[in-house]
């Protein structure tokens, strides 16, 4: 068996440090690339969810106006979706005016 010198150990350690550093650099670049590539998809999902919230709220409001009644389960779901609409997307629109009107009428 051959003797291992201190110089060879130093070269080996330098190689390992260089390899780890280059892998960290490559992983950081890949992470950044994926984040950039996925951003439009994330935005489209958020837009779809926002539109779904708005559609549900408008349909529920119109149904409540027509029927003059909402069951407890419908009210809970309505307020869950309204919470997402108001707090996650920070939207404040005609929907809030309609909710206030329904609350004033005692339907909600």
Secondary structure, 3 states (H helix, E strand, C coil): CCCCCHHHHHHHHHHHHHHHHHHHHHHHHHHHHHHHHHHHHHHHHHHHHHHHHHHHHHHHHHHHHHHCCCCHHHHHHHHHHHHHHHHHCCCCCHHHHHHHHHHHHCCC
